[in-house]
Amino acid sequence: MKLKLASNPTRPTAPTELVEKVIVRGVHLEITPALRDHALGVAERLLRHNDHLVRVRIDLEHDHTRGVGDQFAAKGHIEIGGPDLIASVRSDDAYKSLDLLSDRLDRMLRERSRTRTDRRNNDRTSGKFRKELASED
């Protein structure tokens, strides 16, 4: 029997908790209130998915020396128990790069959660080892 332990995805994140856990920075770019709200929405989605996150840092960077297609970079750093999750995306729009970053970090969190659950629920006496135990009897 496999037990699935997960946080409650419907639990709303308190605004004070969200502000305490999220850092939004702009590099060569002024963070407008609309951009900050969009970035906080991205972080809220990540926190709703897994509320054991220590801190989420989102860096938005504007590089005017690059071509038209990838002037905006969004970098995300999630501090969580174990190895940190780091992702980076580039696009032609700041909001688009935030959305792409959100998708990538969400995918990374889901993969991490799935592998941890699989390891926890893995039957240690399966396969070859079980056959060796049976042959010793």
C-alpha positions as CSV (number, residue, x, y, z in Angstrom):
1,M,0.0,0.0,0.0
2,K,1.4,3.3,-1.0
3,L,0.7,6.4,1.1
4,K,0.7,9.7,-0.5
5,L,1.7,12.5,1.8
6,A,1.2,15.9,0.2
7,S,0.5,19.4,1.4
8,N,-3.0,20.8,1.0
9,P,-3.0,22.5,-2.4
10,T,-6.1,24.5,-1.5
11,R,-4.6,26.2,1.5
12,P,-4.3,29.9,0.7
13,T,-0.9,31.5,1.2
14,A,-1.1,34.4,3.5
15,P,0.2,37.7,2.0
16,T,2.7,38.2,4.8
17,E,4.0,34.7,4.4
18,L,4.4,35.2,0.7
19,V,6.3,38.5,1.1
20,E,8.6,36.9,3.7
21,K,9.5,34.0,1.4
22,V,9.9,35.8,-1.9
23,I,12.7,38.0,-3.2
24,V,12.2,39.8,-6.5
25,R,15.1,41.7,-8.0
26,G,15.7,43.6,-11.2
27,V,19.0,43.7,-12.9
28,H,19.3,46.6,-15.4
29,L,15.5,46.8,-15.1
30,E,13.2,48.7,-12.8
31,I,10.6,46.4,-11.2
32,T,7.2,48.0,-11.6
33,P,4.4,47.2,-9.3
34,A,2.7,45.2,-12.1
35,L,5.9,43.1,-12.6
36,R,6.3,42.6,-8.9
37,D,2.6,41.4,-8.6
38,H,3.1,39.0,-11.5
39,A,6.3,37.6,-9.9
40,L,4.5,37.2,-6.6
41,G,1.8,35.3,-8.4
42,V,4.4,33.0,-9.8
43,A,5.9,32.4,-6.4
44,E,2.4,31.9,-4.9
45,R,1.8,29.2,-7.4
46,L,5.0,27.5,-6.4
47,L,4.3,27.9,-2.7
48,R,0.8,26.4,-3.2
49,H,2.4,23.4,-4.9
50,N,4.9,22.8,-2.0
51,D,4.7,24.9,1.1
52,H,8.0,23.6,2.6
53,L,10.0,26.1,0.5
54,V,12.4,28.2,2.6
55,R,12.8,31.0,0.1
56,V,12.1,31.8,-3.6
57,R,14.4,34.3,-5.4
58,I,13.4,35.6,-8.8
59,D,15.8,37.8,-10.8
60,L,14.6,39.6,-13.9
61,E,17.4,40.9,-16.1
62,H,17.3,43.1,-19.2
63,D,20.2,42.7,-21.5
64,H,20.0,45.3,-24.3
65,T,23.1,43.9,-26.0
66,R,21.4,40.6,-27.0
67,G,19.2,40.2,-30.0
68,V,15.6,41.1,-30.1
69,G,14.5,37.5,-29.4
70,D,16.0,37.1,-25.9
71,Q,16.5,40.4,-24.2
72,F,14.8,39.4,-20.9
73,A,16.1,36.7,-18.7
74,A,14.3,35.4,-15.6
75,K,16.3,33.3,-13.1
76,G,14.7,31.4,-10.3
77,H,16.4,30.0,-7.2
78,I,14.3,27.9,-4.8
79,E,15.8,27.2,-1.4
80,I,14.4,24.0,-0.1
81,G,15.5,21.2,2.2
82,G,18.2,19.4,0.2
83,P,19.7,20.6,-3.1
84,D,18.4,24.0,-4.2
85,L,16.5,24.2,-7.5
86,I,17.8,26.7,-10.0
87,A,16.3,27.6,-13.4
88,S,16.9,30.2,-16.0
89,V,14.9,31.2,-19.2
90,R,15.2,33.9,-21.8
91,S,12.5,35.5,-24.0
92,D,11.6,38.7,-25.7
93,D,9.1,39.9,-23.0
94,A,9.5,40.1,-19.2
95,Y,6.1,38.7,-18.5
96,K,6.6,35.8,-20.9
97,S,10.0,35.0,-19.3
98,L,8.3,35.0,-15.8
99,D,5.6,32.6,-17.1
100,L,8.2,30.3,-18.7
101,L,10.2,30.4,-15.4
102,S,7.1,29.5,-13.5
103,D,6.5,26.5,-15.7
104,R,10.1,25.3,-15.5
105,L,10.3,25.6,-11.7
106,D,6.9,24.0,-11.2
107,R,8.0,21.0,-13.3
108,M,11.2,20.8,-11.3
109,L,9.3,20.8,-8.0
110,R,6.9,18.1,-9.3
111,E,9.8,15.9,-10.5
112,R,11.6,16.3,-7.2
113,S,8.5,15.5,-5.2
114,R,7.8,12.4,-7.4
115,T,11.3,11.0,-7.0
116,R,11.3,11.6,-3.3
117,T,7.9,9.8,-3.0
118,D,9.1,6.9,-5.2
119,R,12.2,6.5,-3.0
120,R,10.2,6.6,0.1
121,N,7.6,4.0,-1.2
122,N,10.2,1.8,-2.9
123,D,10.1,-1.8,-1.6
124,R,13.7,-2.5,-0.6
125,T,13.2,-6.3,-0.9
126,S,12.1,-6.4,-4.5
127,G,13.6,-7.9,-7.5
128,K,17.0,-9.6,-7.4
129,F,17.6,-9.1,-3.7
130,R,14.3,-10.8,-2.9
131,K,15.3,-13.8,-5.1
132,E,18.6,-14.1,-3.3
133,L,16.8,-14.1,0.1
134,A,14.5,-16.8,-1.1
135,S,17.3,-19.0,-2.5
136,E,19.1,-18.9,0.9
137,D,16.2,-20.5,2.7
